[in-house]
């Protein structure tokens, strides 16, 4: 008999939900208390050390737009393969999106 394949929420997330050595341990308080404005662009980056309202791992790395606040969390509009979805995410799993400037625009 072979082992049955796992079908849990965290399957296939060894690299997505792992931290570098220096990032292990307690979560920084500024990450939990960070605030965003409506229409800000954010990147969803799941923090495995904080499980509260962590979105599904398939949304990890996606860029979305803040629609509003719901309690401590934010409503984020994400484009999932052509279909727009609203995800409720805690600020510990969000980062501000830094737009990359191409060298042609600098000159």
Biopython code that builds the backbone (N, CA, C, O; Angstrom):
import numpy as np
from Bio.PDB.StructureBuilder import StructureBuilder

atoms = [
    (1, "UNK", "N", (0.829, -1.186, 0.000)),
    (1, "UNK", "CA", (0.000, 0.000, 0.000)),
    (1, "UNK", "C", (0.875, 1.251, 0.000)),
    (1, "UNK", "O", (1.910, 1.311, 0.663)),
    (2, "UNK", "N", (0.434, 2.230, -0.752)),
    (2, "UNK", "CA", (1.150, 3.498, -0.783)),
    (2, "UNK", "C", (0.412, 4.519, 0.071)),
    (2, "UNK", "O", (-0.771, 4.371, 0.378)),
    (3, "UNK", "N", (1.138, 5.539, 0.437)),
    (3, "UNK", "CA", (0.527, 6.594, 1.250)),
    (3, "UNK", "C", (-0.439, 7.407, 0.394)),
    (3, "UNK", "O", (-0.189, 7.641, -0.788)),
    (4, "UNK", "N", (-1.539, 7.832, 1.000)),
    (4, "UNK", "CA", (-2.524, 8.624, 0.262)),
    (4, "UNK", "C", (-2.043, 10.061, 0.134)),
    (4, "UNK", "O", (-1.376, 10.593, 1.021)),
    (5, "UNK", "N", (-2.388, 10.666, -0.969)),
    (5, "UNK", "CA", (-1.981, 12.029, -1.242)),
    (5, "UNK", "C", (-2.743, 12.991, -0.330)),
    (5, "UNK", "O", (-3.955, 12.863, -0.157)),
    (6, "UNK", "N", (-2.029, 13.947, 0.249)),
    (6, "UNK", "CA", (-2.667, 14.926, 1.121)),
    (6, "UNK", "C", (-3.518, 15.901, 0.325)),
    (6, "UNK", "O", (-3.151, 16.290, -0.784)),
    (7, "UNK", "N", (-4.642, 16.294, 0.881)),
    (7, "UNK", "CA", (-5.535, 17.230, 0.199)),
    (7, "UNK", "C", (-5.857, 18.428, 1.072)),
    (7, "UNK", "O", (-6.914, 19.042, 0.927)),
    (8, "UNK", "N", (-4.951, 18.760, 1.976)),
    (8, "UNK", "CA", (-5.187, 19.864, 2.896)),
    (8, "UNK", "C", (-4.964, 21.219, 2.246)),
    (8, "UNK", "O", (-4.555, 21.319, 1.090)),
    (9, "UNK", "N", (-5.243, 22.256, 3.022)),
    (9, "UNK", "CA", (-5.130, 23.628, 2.539)),
    (9, "UNK", "C", (-3.679, 24.027, 2.283)),
    (9, "UNK", "O", (-3.411, 24.881, 1.438)),
    (10, "UNK", "N", (-2.746, 23.415, 3.004)),
    (10, "UNK", "CA", (-1.348, 23.809, 2.887)),
    (10, "UNK", "C", (-0.522, 22.869, 2.020)),
    (10, "UNK", "O", (0.706, 22.903, 2.100)),
    (11, "UNK", "N", (-1.137, 22.041, 1.206)),
    (11, "UNK", "CA", (-0.362, 21.136, 0.365)),
    (11, "UNK", "C", (0.360, 21.929, -0.731)),
    (11, "UNK", "O", (-0.137, 22.951, -1.204)),
    (12, "UNK", "N", (1.517, 21.450, -1.116)),
    (12, "UNK", "CA", (2.365, 22.061, -2.153)),
    (12, "UNK", "C", (2.785, 23.486, -1.797)),
    (12, "UNK", "O", (2.923, 24.326, -2.686)),
    (13, "UNK", "N", (2.988, 23.765, -0.527)),
    (13, "UNK", "CA", (3.349, 25.125, -0.123)),
    (13, "UNK", "C", (4.685, 25.166, 0.608)),
    (13, "UNK", "O", (4.925, 26.083, 1.393)),
    (14, "UNK", "N", (5.547, 24.205, 0.371)),
    (14, "UNK", "CA", (6.819, 24.165, 1.099)),
    (14, "UNK", "C", (7.626, 25.438, 0.871)),
    (14, "UNK", "O", (8.221, 25.960, 1.814)),
    (15, "UNK", "N", (7.661, 25.946, -0.352)),
    (15, "UNK", "CA", (8.432, 27.152, -0.631)),
    (15, "UNK", "C", (7.619, 28.418, -0.387)),
    (15, "UNK", "O", (8.157, 29.422, 0.079)),
    (16, "UNK", "N", (6.330, 28.376, -0.699)),
    (16, "UNK", "CA", (5.500, 29.567, -0.523)),
    (16, "UNK", "C", (5.387, 29.977, 0.938)),
    (16, "UNK", "O", (5.496, 31.158, 1.268)),
    (17, "UNK", "N", (5.170, 29.003, 1.806)),
    (17, "UNK", "CA", (4.932, 29.305, 3.217)),
    (17, "UNK", "C", (6.152, 29.027, 4.083)),
    (17, "UNK", "O", (6.014, 28.581, 5.222)),
    (18, "UNK", "N", (7.342, 29.285, 3.558)),
    (18, "UNK", "CA", (8.541, 29.140, 4.374)),
    (18, "UNK", "C", (9.245, 30.490, 4.437)),
    (18, "UNK", "O", (9.197, 31.275, 3.491)),
    (19, "UNK", "N", (9.891, 30.743, 5.554)),
    (19, "UNK", "CA", (10.582, 32.008, 5.768)),
    (19, "UNK", "C", (12.090, 31.790, 5.709)),
    (19, "UNK", "O", (12.578, 30.679, 5.919)),
    (20, "UNK", "N", (12.823, 32.868, 5.420)),
    (20, "UNK", "CA", (14.271, 32.811, 5.498)),
    (20, "UNK", "C", (14.677, 32.720, 6.966)),
    (20, "UNK", "O", (13.869, 33.004, 7.851)),
    (21, "UNK", "N", (15.899, 32.331, 7.227)),
    (21, "UNK", "CA", (16.356, 32.082, 8.590)),
    (21, "UNK", "C", (16.198, 33.320, 9.468)),
    (21, "UNK", "O", (15.785, 33.199, 10.621)),
    (22, "UNK", "N", (16.512, 34.495, 8.958)),
    (22, "UNK", "CA", (16.456, 35.712, 9.763)),
    (22, "UNK", "C", (15.032, 36.201, 10.011)),
    (22, "UNK", "O", (14.816, 37.057, 10.869)),
    (23, "UNK", "N", (14.067, 35.675, 9.280)),
    (23, "UNK", "CA", (12.680, 36.119, 9.438)),
    (23, "UNK", "C", (11.884, 35.220, 10.377)),
    (23, "UNK", "O", (10.709, 35.487, 10.629)),
    (24, "UNK", "N", (12.497, 34.161, 10.899)),
    (24, "UNK", "CA", (11.793, 33.245, 11.792)),
    (24, "UNK", "C", (11.463, 33.925, 13.110)),
    (24, "UNK", "O", (12.089, 34.919, 13.479)),
    (25, "UNK", "N", (10.489, 33.392, 13.810)),
    (25, "UNK", "CA", (10.171, 33.872, 15.146)),
    (25, "UNK", "C", (8.926, 34.726, 15.169)),
    (25, "UNK", "O", (8.027, 34.582, 14.341)),
    (26, "UNK", "N", (8.898, 35.618, 16.136)),
    (26, "UNK", "CA", (7.726, 36.435, 16.382)),
    (26, "UNK", "C", (7.505, 37.421, 15.238)),
    (26, "UNK", "O", (8.463, 37.928, 14.654)),
    (27, "UNK", "N", (6.244, 37.690, 14.921)),
    (27, "UNK", "CA", (5.918, 38.641, 13.859)),
    (27, "UNK", "C", (6.094, 40.067, 14.381)),
    (27, "UNK", "O", (5.820, 40.344, 15.548)),
    (28, "UNK", "N", (6.549, 40.962, 13.516)),
    (28, "UNK", "CA", (6.769, 42.350, 13.912)),
    (28, "UNK", "C", (5.427, 43.057, 14.096)),
    (28, "UNK", "O", (4.505, 42.875, 13.301)),
    (29, "UNK", "N", (5.329, 43.854, 15.138)),
    (29, "UNK", "CA", (4.073, 44.530, 15.462)),
    (29, "UNK", "C", (3.710, 45.557, 14.387)),
    (29, "UNK", "O", (2.529, 45.783, 14.126)),
    (30, "UNK", "N", (4.711, 46.179, 13.761)),
    (30, "UNK", "CA", (4.407, 47.179, 12.725)),
    (30, "UNK", "C", (3.748, 46.537, 11.509)),
    (30, "UNK", "O", (3.005, 47.193, 10.778)),
    (31, "UNK", "N", (4.026, 45.246, 11.296)),
    (31, "UNK", "CA", (3.410, 44.551, 10.170)),
    (31, "UNK", "C", (1.930, 44.295, 10.434)),
    (31, "UNK", "O", (1.117, 44.332, 9.510)),
    (32, "UNK", "N", (1.578, 44.034, 11.697)),
    (32, "UNK", "CA", (0.180, 43.808, 12.050)),
    (32, "UNK", "C", (-0.597, 45.116, 12.040)),
    (32, "UNK", "O", (-1.766, 45.139, 11.656)),
    (33, "UNK", "N", (0.045, 46.214, 12.462)),
    (33, "UNK", "CA", (-0.641, 47.500, 12.601)),
    (33, "UNK", "C", (-0.536, 48.394, 11.371)),
    (33, "UNK", "O", (-1.031, 49.521, 11.399)),
    (34, "UNK", "N", (0.093, 47.932, 10.292)),
    (34, "UNK", "CA", (0.232, 48.796, 9.119)),
    (34, "UNK", "C", (-1.137, 49.117, 8.525)),
    (34, "UNK", "O", (-2.056, 48.300, 8.581)),
    (35, "UNK", "N", (-1.260, 50.304, 7.961)),
    (35, "UNK", "CA", (-2.539, 50.748, 7.415)),
    (35, "UNK", "C", (-2.388, 51.081, 5.941)),
    (35, "UNK", "O", (-1.322, 51.487, 5.480)),
    (36, "UNK", "N", (-3.488, 50.899, 5.213)),
    (36, "UNK", "CA", (-3.533, 51.174, 3.785)),
    (36, "UNK", "C", (-4.723, 52.078, 3.500)),
    (36, "UNK", "O", (-5.700, 52.096, 4.248)),
    (37, "UNK", "N", (-4.627, 52.824, 2.414)),
    (37, "UNK", "CA", (-5.734, 53.668, 1.975)),
    (37, "UNK", "C", (-6.525, 52.940, 0.900)),
    (37, "UNK", "O", (-6.028, 52.004, 0.273)),
    (38, "UNK", "N", (-7.761, 53.379, 0.694)),
    (38, "UNK", "CA", (-8.583, 52.799, -0.366)),
    (38, "UNK", "C", (-7.932, 53.118, -1.710)),
    (38, "UNK", "O", (-7.401, 54.212, -1.903)),
    (39, "UNK", "N", (-7.974, 52.176, -2.623)),
    (39, "UNK", "CA", (-7.375, 52.234, -3.965)),
    (39, "UNK", "C", (-5.852, 52.072, -3.953)),
    (39, "UNK", "O", (-5.219, 52.265, -4.991)),
    (40, "UNK", "N", (-5.247, 51.725, -2.820)),
    (40, "UNK", "CA", (-3.821, 51.393, -2.801)),
    (40, "UNK", "C", (-3.614, 50.039, -3.462)),
    (40, "UNK", "O", (-4.455, 49.148, -3.344)),
    (41, "UNK", "N", (-2.484, 49.888, -4.162)),
    (41, "UNK", "CA", (-2.133, 48.590, -4.727)),
    (41, "UNK", "C", (-1.291, 47.845, -3.704)),
    (41, "UNK", "O", (-0.356, 48.403, -3.129)),
    (42, "UNK", "N", (-1.627, 46.585, -3.483)),
    (42, "UNK", "CA", (-0.911, 45.773, -2.499)),
    (42, "UNK", "C", (-0.564, 44.416, -3.095)),
    (42, "UNK", "O", (-1.199, 43.955, -4.044)),
    (43, "UNK", "N", (0.456, 43.788, -2.519)),
    (43, "UNK", "CA", (0.855, 42.436, -2.890)),
    (43, "UNK", "C", (0.479, 41.521, -1.735)),
    (43, "UNK", "O", (0.753, 41.831, -0.576)),
    (44, "UNK", "N", (-0.149, 40.395, -2.052)),
    (44, "UNK", "CA", (-0.509, 39.427, -1.027)),
    (44, "UNK", "C", (0.685, 38.505, -0.810)),
    (44, "UNK", "O", (1.074, 37.753, -1.704)),
    (45, "UNK", "N", (1.265, 38.574, 0.395)),
    (45, "UNK", "CA", (2.393, 37.715, 0.761)),
    (45, "UNK", "C", (2.040, 37.046, 2.075)),
    (45, "UNK", "O", (2.093, 37.674, 3.132)),
    (46, "UNK", "N", (1.684, 35.785, 2.012)),
    (46, "UNK", "CA", (1.260, 35.059, 3.206)),
    (46, "UNK", "C", (2.414, 34.920, 4.191)),
    (46, "UNK", "O", (3.516, 34.512, 3.826)),
    (47, "UNK", "N", (2.140, 35.264, 5.439)),
    (47, "UNK", "CA", (3.118, 35.096, 6.511)),
    (47, "UNK", "C", (2.735, 33.856, 7.302)),
    (47, "UNK", "O", (1.724, 33.873, 8.004)),
    (48, "UNK", "N", (3.514, 32.775, 7.211)),
    (48, "UNK", "CA", (3.122, 31.522, 7.852)),
    (48, "UNK", "C", (3.130, 31.573, 9.373)),
    (48, "UNK", "O", (2.529, 30.713, 10.016)),
    (49, "UNK", "N", (3.804, 32.570, 9.966)),
    (49, "UNK", "CA", (3.831, 32.646, 11.423)),
    (49, "UNK", "C", (2.586, 33.326, 11.982)),
    (49, "UNK", "O", (2.417, 33.394, 13.199)),
    (50, "UNK", "N", (1.714, 33.831, 11.112)),
    (50, "UNK", "CA", (0.470, 34.475, 11.549)),
    (50, "UNK", "C", (-0.667, 33.872, 10.733)),
    (50, "UNK", "O", (-0.864, 34.239, 9.574)),
    (51, "UNK", "N", (-1.419, 32.940, 11.335)),
    (51, "UNK", "CA", (-2.426, 32.195, 10.587)),
    (51, "UNK", "C", (-3.764, 32.902, 10.474)),
    (51, "UNK", "O", (-4.606, 32.499, 9.672)),
    (52, "UNK", "N", (-3.977, 33.939, 11.253)),
    (52, "UNK", "CA", (-5.279, 34.597, 11.297)),
    (52, "UNK", "C", (-5.607, 35.217, 9.932)),
    (52, "UNK", "O", (-4.837, 36.021, 9.407)),
    (53, "UNK", "N", (-6.722, 34.846, 9.382)),
    (53, "UNK", "CA", (-7.234, 35.333, 8.088)),
    (53, "UNK", "C", (-6.190, 35.256, 6.976)),
    (53, "UNK", "O", (-6.080, 36.175, 6.165)),
    (54, "UNK", "N", (-5.435, 34.178, 6.935)),
    (54, "UNK", "CA", (-4.485, 33.988, 5.845)),
    (54, "UNK", "C", (-5.252, 33.547, 4.605)),
    (54, "UNK", "O", (-6.026, 32.592, 4.677)),
    (55, "UNK", "N", (-5.059, 34.219, 3.464)),
    (55, "UNK", "CA", (-5.767, 33.801, 2.253)),
    (55, "UNK", "C", (-5.233, 32.471, 1.732)),
    (55, "UNK", "O", (-4.179, 32.003, 2.162)),
    (56, "UNK", "N", (-5.957, 31.879, 0.817)),
    (56, "UNK", "CA", (-5.536, 30.614, 0.220)),
    (56, "UNK", "C", (-4.176, 30.813, -0.444)),
    (56, "UNK", "O", (-3.930, 31.866, -1.033)),
    (57, "UNK", "N", (-3.295, 29.825, -0.359)),
    (57, "UNK", "CA", (-1.949, 29.976, -0.923)),
    (57, "UNK", "C", (-1.915, 30.291, -2.421)),
    (57, "UNK", "O", (-0.897, 30.782, -2.910)),
    (58, "UNK", "N", (-2.991, 30.024, -3.160)),
    (58, "UNK", "CA", (-2.954, 30.334, -4.599)),
    (58, "UNK", "C", (-2.945, 31.836, -4.858)),
    (58, "UNK", "O", (-2.588, 32.271, -5.953)),
    (59, "UNK", "N", (-3.334, 32.638, -3.860)),
    (59, "UNK", "CA", (-3.316, 34.094, -4.015)),
    (59, "UNK", "C", (-1.973, 34.700, -3.618)),
    (59, "UNK", "O", (-1.793, 35.911, -3.743)),
    (60, "UNK", "N", (-1.037, 33.898, -3.147)),
    (60, "UNK", "CA", (0.274, 34.378, -2.714)),
    (60, "UNK", "C", (1.014, 34.996, -3.903)),
    (60, "UNK", "O", (1.179, 34.352, -4.939)),
    (61, "UNK", "N", (1.452, 36.236, -3.752)),
    (61, "UNK", "CA", (2.192, 36.924, -4.805)),
    (61, "UNK", "C", (1.329, 37.733, -5.751)),
    (61, "UNK", "O", (1.863, 38.439, -6.607)),
    (62, "UNK", "N", (0.007, 37.654, -5.627)),
    (62, "UNK", "CA", (-0.878, 38.409, -6.519)),
    (62, "UNK", "C", (-0.967, 39.870, -6.079)),
    (62, "UNK", "O", (-0.846, 40.189, -4.896)),
    (63, "UNK", "N", (-1.178, 40.744, -7.055)),
    (63, "UNK", "CA", (-1.345, 42.169, -6.794)),
    (63, "UNK", "C", (-2.827, 42.483, -6.826)),
    (63, "UNK", "O", (-3.548, 42.044, -7.722)),
    (64, "UNK", "N", (-3.274, 43.246, -5.844)),
    (64, "UNK", "CA", (-4.684, 43.605, -5.771)),
    (64, "UNK", "C", (-4.858, 45.052, -5.362)),
    (64, "UNK", "O", (-3.887, 45.767, -5.117)),
    (65, "UNK", "N", (-6.120, 45.476, -5.293)),
    (65, "UNK", "CA", (-6.453, 46.850, -4.942)),
    (65, "UNK", "C", (-7.323, 46.844, -3.693)),
    (65, "UNK", "O", (-8.251, 46.042, -3.585)),
    (66, "UNK", "N", (-7.029, 47.733, -2.748)),
    (66, "UNK", "CA", (-7.798, 47.825, -1.510)),
    (66, "UNK", "C", (-9.151, 48.460, -1.814)),
    (66, "UNK", "O", (-9.222, 49.553, -2.374)),
    (67, "UNK", "N", (-10.231, 47.759, -1.436)),
    (67, "UNK", "CA", (-11.579, 48.285, -1.624)),
    (67, "UNK", "C", (-12.125, 48.928, -0.360)),
    (67, "UNK", "O", (-12.877, 49.900, -0.428)),
    (68, "UNK", "N", (-11.752, 48.393, 0.782)),
    (68, "UNK", "CA", (-12.258, 48.925, 2.040)),
    (68, "UNK", "C", (-11.715, 48.130, 3.206)),
    (68, "UNK", "O", (-10.884, 47.235, 3.050)),
    (69, "UNK", "N", (-12.214, 48.488, 4.390)),
    (69, "UNK", "CA", (-11.764, 47.811, 5.599)),
    (69, "UNK", "C", (-12.937, 47.058, 6.194)),
    (69, "UNK", "O", (-14.071, 47.533, 6.148)),
    (70, "UNK", "N", (-12.671, 45.887, 6.752)),
    (70, "UNK", "CA", (-13.692, 45.091, 7.416)),
    (70, "UNK", "C", (-13.098, 44.607, 8.730)),
    (70, "UNK", "O", (-12.354, 43.626, 8.758)),
    (71, "UNK", "N", (-13.426, 45.290, 9.810)),
    (71, "UNK", "CA", (-12.820, 44.986, 11.100)),
    (71, "UNK", "C", (-11.349, 45.350, 11.066)),
    (71, "UNK", "O", (-10.993, 46.471, 10.703)),
    (72, "UNK", "N", (-10.492, 44.411, 11.440)),
    (72, "UNK", "CA", (-9.047, 44.638, 11.366)),
    (72, "UNK", "C", (-8.514, 44.389, 9.961)),
    (72, "UNK", "O", (-7.414, 44.828, 9.624)),
    (73, "UNK", "N", (-9.286, 43.690, 9.146)),
    (73, "UNK", "CA", (-8.814, 43.221, 7.839)),
    (73, "UNK", "C", (-9.192, 44.187, 6.719)),
    (73, "UNK", "O", (-9.944, 45.142, 6.914)),
    (74, "UNK", "N", (-8.644, 43.901, 5.543)),
    (74, "UNK", "CA", (-8.927, 44.697, 4.356)),
    (74, "UNK", "C", (-9.573, 43.831, 3.286)),
    (74, "UNK", "O", (-9.274, 42.643, 3.160)),
    (75, "UNK", "N", (-10.466, 44.449, 2.519)),
    (75, "UNK", "CA", (-11.050, 43.787, 1.354)),
    (75, "UNK", "C", (-10.162, 44.116, 0.165)),
    (75, "UNK", "O", (-9.958, 45.286, -0.158)),
    (76, "UNK", "N", (-9.637, 43.094, -0.482)),
    (76, "UNK", "CA", (-8.708, 43.268, -1.598)),
    (76, "UNK", "C", (-9.339, 42.684, -2.851)),
    (76, "UNK", "O", (-9.792, 41.539, -2.851)),
    (77, "UNK", "N", (-9.366, 43.476, -3.921)),
    (77, "UNK", "CA", (-9.887, 43.025, -5.209)),
    (77, "UNK", "C", (-8.735, 42.429, -6.011)),
    (77, "UNK", "O", (-7.750, 43.109, -6.299)),
    (78, "UNK", "N", (-8.867, 41.145, -6.370)),
    (78, "UNK", "CA", (-7.807, 40.412, -7.068)),
    (78, "UNK", "C", (-8.374, 39.843, -8.357)),
    (78, "UNK", "O", (-9.522, 39.400, -8.394)),
    (79, "UNK", "N", (-7.570, 39.853, -9.416)),
    (79, "UNK", "CA", (-7.968, 39.255, -10.682)),
    (79, "UNK", "C", (-7.455, 37.820, -10.708)),
    (79, "UNK", "O", (-6.250, 37.588, -10.795)),
    (80, "UNK", "N", (-8.380, 36.854, -10.631)),
    (80, "UNK", "CA", (-8.014, 35.438, -10.601)),
    (80, "UNK", "C", (-8.372, 34.803, -11.940)),
    (80, "UNK", "O", (-9.495, 34.343, -12.143)),
    (81, "UNK", "N", (-7.393, 34.785, -12.852)),
    (81, "UNK", "CA", (-7.567, 34.203, -14.188)),
    (81, "UNK", "C", (-8.764, 34.796, -14.920)),
    (81, "UNK", "O", (-9.598, 34.066, -15.456)),
    (82, "UNK", "N", (-8.843, 36.125, -14.939)),
    (82, "UNK", "CA", (-9.903, 36.800, -15.679)),
    (82, "UNK", "C", (-11.160, 37.068, -14.883)),
    (82, "UNK", "O", (-12.057, 37.757, -15.367)),
    (83, "UNK", "N", (-11.249, 36.543, -13.676)),
    (83, "UNK", "CA", (-12.437, 36.758, -12.851)),
    (83, "UNK", "C", (-12.023, 37.550, -11.616)),
    (83, "UNK", "O", (-11.093, 37.163, -10.909)),
    (84, "UNK", "N", (-12.715, 38.662, -11.357)),
    (84, "UNK", "CA", (-12.378, 39.481, -10.206)),
    (84, "UNK", "C", (-12.996, 38.902, -8.943)),
    (84, "UNK", "O", (-14.172, 38.540, -8.921)),
    (85, "UNK", "N", (-12.187, 38.818, -7.890)),
    (85, "UNK", "CA", (-12.649, 38.276, -6.615)),
    (85, "UNK", "C", (-12.269, 39.229, -5.494)),
    (85, "UNK", "O", (-11.246, 39.912, -5.563)),
    (86, "UNK", "N", (-13.097, 39.267, -4.467)),
    (86, "UNK", "CA", (-12.817, 40.062, -3.284)),
    (86, "UNK", "C", (-12.353, 39.110, -2.185)),
    (86, "UNK", "O", (-13.052, 38.159, -1.835)),
    (87, "UNK", "N", (-11.169, 39.377, -1.651)),
    (87, "UNK", "CA", (-10.584, 38.537, -0.614)),
    (87, "UNK", "C", (-10.427, 39.388, 0.642)),
    (87, "UNK", "O", (-10.025, 40.549, 0.564)),
    (88, "UNK", "N", (-10.741, 38.815, 1.791)),
    (88, "UNK", "CA", (-10.571, 39.507, 3.064)),
    (88, "UNK", "C", (-9.247, 39.050, 3.660)),
    (88, "UNK", "O", (-9.069, 37.872, 3.969)),
    (89, "UNK", "N", (-8.312, 39.999, 3.821)),
    (89, "UNK", "CA", (-6.946, 39.665, 4.217)),
    (89, "UNK", "C", (-6.512, 40.548, 5.383)),
    (89, "UNK", "O", (-6.798, 41.745, 5.412)),
    (90, "UNK", "N", (-5.824, 39.945, 6.333)),
    (90, "UNK", "CA", (-5.249, 40.692, 7.454)),
    (90, "UNK", "C", (-4.020, 41.451, 6.955)),
    (90, "UNK", "O", (-3.314, 40.952, 6.078)),
    (91, "UNK", "N", (-3.743, 42.651, 7.493)),
    (91, "UNK", "CA", (-2.588, 43.422, 7.014)),
    (91, "UNK", "C", (-1.239, 42.728, 7.207)),
    (91, "UNK", "O", (-0.257, 43.123, 6.578)),
    (92, "UNK", "N", (-1.167, 41.710, 8.057)),
    (92, "UNK", "CA", (0.094, 40.977, 8.224)),
    (92, "UNK", "C", (0.480, 40.246, 6.944)),
    (92, "UNK", "O", (1.649, 39.914, 6.751)),
    (93, "UNK", "N", (-0.487, 39.994, 6.069)),
    (93, "UNK", "CA", (-0.230, 39.269, 4.827)),
    (93, "UNK", "C", (-0.180, 40.203, 3.615)),
    (93, "UNK", "O", (-0.209, 39.737, 2.476)),
    (94, "UNK", "N", (-0.104, 41.516, 3.849)),
    (94, "UNK", "CA", (-0.100, 42.485, 2.752)),
    (94, "UNK", "C", (1.177, 43.316, 2.769)),
    (94, "UNK", "O", (1.758, 43.572, 3.824)),
    (95, "UNK", "N", (1.603, 43.732, 1.577)),
    (95, "UNK", "CA", (2.713, 44.668, 1.408)),
    (95, "UNK", "C", (2.302, 45.687, 0.370)),
    (95, "UNK", "O", (1.560, 45.367, -0.558)),
    (96, "UNK", "N", (2.782, 46.932, 0.520)),
    (96, "UNK", "CA", (2.509, 47.930, -0.509)),
    (96, "UNK", "C", (3.220, 47.532, -1.790)),
    (96, "UNK", "O", (4.349, 47.041, -1.762)),
    (97, "UNK", "N", (2.549, 47.750, -2.911)),
    (97, "UNK", "CA", (3.112, 47.409, -4.216)),
    (97, "UNK", "C", (4.072, 48.507, -4.639)),
    (97, "UNK", "O", (3.700, 49.680, -4.683)),
    (98, "UNK", "N", (5.312, 48.129, -4.951)),
    (98, "UNK", "CA", (6.309, 49.088, -5.409)),
    (98, "UNK", "C", (6.385, 48.997, -6.919)),
    (98, "UNK", "O", (6.823, 47.984, -7.465)),
    (99, "UNK", "N", (5.963, 50.044, -7.592)),
    (99, "UNK", "CA", (5.980, 50.047, -9.058)),
    (99, "UNK", "C", (7.421, 50.119, -9.533)),
    (99, "UNK", "O", (8.206, 50.927, -9.038)),
    (100, "UNK", "N", (7.763, 49.273, -10.491)),
    (100, "UNK", "CA", (9.109, 49.266, -11.036)),
    (100, "UNK", "C", (9.186, 50.280, -12.168)),
    (100, "UNK", "O", (8.336, 50.303, -13.059)),
    (101, "UNK", "N", (10.211, 51.113, -12.122)),
    (101, "UNK", "CA", (10.409, 52.131, -13.145)),
    (101, "UNK", "C", (11.415, 51.601, -14.145)),
    (101, "UNK", "O", (12.517, 51.199, -13.773)),
    (102, "UNK", "N", (11.038, 51.600, -15.415)),
    (102, "UNK", "CA", (11.958, 51.108, -16.438)),
    (102, "UNK", "C", (13.010, 52.174, -16.739)),
    (102, "UNK", "O", (12.745, 53.361, -16.551)),
    (103, "UNK", "N", (14.196, 51.778, -17.202)),
    (103, "UNK", "CA", (15.262, 52.746, -17.493)),
    (103, "UNK", "C", (14.862, 53.763, -18.558)),
    (103, "UNK", "O", (15.373, 54.883, -18.550)),
    (104, "UNK", "N", (13.968, 53.407, -19.467)),
    (104, "UNK", "CA", (13.548, 54.326, -20.522)),
    (104, "UNK", "C", (12.759, 55.495, -19.949)),
    (104, "UNK", "O", (12.802, 56.593, -20.504)),
    (105, "UNK", "N", (12.044, 55.286, -18.855)),
    (105, "UNK", "CA", (11.248, 56.353, -18.258)),
    (105, "UNK", "C", (12.102, 57.299, -17.425)),
    (105, "UNK", "O", (11.699, 58.437, -17.185)),
    (106, "UNK", "N", (13.264, 56.855, -16.982)),
    (106, "UNK", "CA", (14.128, 57.695, -16.156)),
    (106, "UNK", "C", (14.755, 58.828, -16.945)),
    (106, "UNK", "O", (14.955, 59.915, -16.402)),
    (107, "UNK", "N", (15.070, 58.603, -18.208)),
    (107, "UNK", "CA", (15.782, 59.620, -18.980)),
    (107, "UNK", "C", (14.870, 60.645, -19.585)),
    (107, "UNK", "O", (15.334, 61.562, -20.262)),
]
sb = StructureBuilder()
sb.init_structure("model")
sb.init_model(0)
sb.init_chain("A")
sb.init_seg("    ")
for serial, (resi, resn, name, xyz) in enumerate(atoms, 1):
    if name == "N":
        sb.init_residue(resn, " ", resi, " ")
    sb.init_atom(name, np.array(xyz, "f"), 0.0, 1.0, " ", f" {name:<3s}", serial, name[0])
structure = sb.get_structure()
